[in-house]
């Protein structure tokens, strides 16, 4: 009887520690301001967390669920990792298996910054003339402040220029990127047409994933063609 009473007390304690979706938002929102109930539901659909349900169908999150959510959101925010990779990592950790997370290339996910025109030119190691030409061709939008992606792009243009590849040659790459966007937009159009937040969150996840896959295909094609013109 004492064992049964202890078990009942433990169950009651666990029940008291369970949180509603609103309480989870209140607990995590200070650290993740963009978090919403729809985002939590989307994370549930993606298998990041599996809350219990009351007899009325309301979600109830355990302390372990909250910590799993906190870690998943941190990995997504700070490391730009896909939810599938995050889910596998969390599952491995909970099962006691070793897990190593891939580091995203800094060139793909540069940290945001802000710099002036002069700082942009200095950081990229480029000439003012090269920046002017890139802006005239629409490769870089003229602005008072520039971000990390502008620095990376101008740096790449400066490196290509040393081998006789000018911004006018690179303009075709931007046109190709616009065609890629058209493909991605068509692929995620069914999600974008839906009004629920979960579908839009999924579109935000799928879009970058498709962009990465298109980059992989393009790189393979270029390397295959390069292998045919280079000496053995």
Secondary structure, DSSP 4 states (H G I P E B T S, - for coil): -HHHHHHHHHHHHHHHH-B-HHHHHHHHTTT-TT--HHHHHHHHHTTS---EE-TT--EEB-HHHHHHHHHHHHHHHHH---HHHHHHHHHHHHTT----PPPPPTTTSPPP--B-HHHHHHHHT--HHHHHHHHHTTSS---SSB-HHHHHHHHHHHHHHTTT--HHHHHHHHHHHHHHHHHHHHHHHHHHHS-SHHHHHHHHHHHHHHHHHHHHHHHHHHHHHHHHHS--
